[in-house]
Amino acid sequence: MTAHTASPDHVFKNASALVVYASTHGHTAKIAARIAESMRAEGLDVDLRDVVSADDAKPGRYDIVVVGASLHKEHHQKAIVEWVRAWREVLARQPSVFVSVSLSAAEDSDESRAATKRCIDEFCTQTGWTPARTEPIAGCLQYREYDLFTRQLMRLLMKRMGHPTDASHDYDYTDWDAVERFGHEIAQLAGAAART
C-alpha cells in the first residue's frame, strides 16, 4: 500500500460518504474497503456497507455515494441493481460514482474496453441511474473460490484469452495504487459537495 498524507487543503472533516458494494467472491469487498480507507485518509466519515446490510443506509444523508459491483456472465449482481433502482431518484440529486469490477477491465484491448463499457451502460439502463462518474477496475481470477463447474468453465475461457489456467492459484489483476488514487479523487468530490 502506498503512503498518502493528506494536506490541509484535502482534509474534508465535515464530508461524509456511503460506499455500498456487492461482492460474490470477496474481491470487490476488498476494493470497496480500500476505496473507503483512502477516503478516510482524507478526513471523510465513510460508511462502508455490503448491499445485503444496506437497507437502512439512506443515500441522501451523505455528500457522495459510491456503488461497487462485479461482473459475472456480463451482468452485475441483482441485489445491487435493485438497491440502486430503489434509490435512483435520491442518487440523481447528489454526486455519485459507480465502480465496476471485472476481468475484462484487465484486458488492454479496444474489444475488452468496449465490452466493459457496454456492461456498465447496461447497468445504468437497468437501474435508471446516471452516476457522475463510472470507474472500471480490473478484478481477480479466483479459481480457489469457484465451484467445480465455474472453475472448469473459467479455465476454458482463460485459456482462450491467454490467461493462466493453473486452478491452484488466484490471479489478482487489480492495480491497488490506482484504487487508492481513485479513493482520494472521490474524497475531493465529496469535499467539494460538502462545501456547497
Secondary structure, 3 states (H helix, E strand, C coil): CCCCCCCHHHCCCCCEEEEEECCCCCHHHHHHHHHHHHHHHCCCEEEEEEHHHCCCCCHHHCCEEEEEEEEECCEECHHHHHHHHHHHHHHCCCCEEEEEEECHHHCCCHHHHHHHHHHHHHHHHHHCCCCCEEEEEECEECHHHCCHHHHHHHHHHHHHHCCCCCCCCCEECCCHHHHHHHHHHHHHHHHHHHHC
